[in-house]
Amino acid sequence: MAAAPRRPTRKSKARLSSEVFWSALALMLVFEGLMPFLAPRSWRSTFQKLLVLQDGQLRFFGLCSILIGAALLWVL
């Protein structure tokens, strides 16, 4: 008779979540660094355009980014 599969303990769940968090953070840093590394002039120009936006406009783009990221996490 086959042994029943072992359920993960709280310790392993916490470690797995920590590993996923740090991996996601590392991947985000890689993606954030691509544009200034590959096209610094374009990156600087984009940020200069962002500086003239009003707070409400920046918040809207931030909200859109949050919603898109949450939707991707939900789908994946």
C-alpha positions, 0 to 999 in steps of 0.5 A: 500500500502506498504511503499517503503524501506528506502535507507541507508544514508551515515552515516550508510554506513560509520558506517557499513564500519568501523564496518567491518574494525575493525571486520576484523582487530580483526579477523586477530589478532586472526589468527595471534596469533594462531600459536605463542600460539599453537606452539611457537617453530614451529613459531620461527623456521619458522621466523628464516627461513624467516630471511635468505630469500632475499628481492625479495623472501619476496616481492614475498610471500607478493605479493602472499598473497595480490593476494590470499586475494584480490581473496578471497574478490572478490569471497566472 
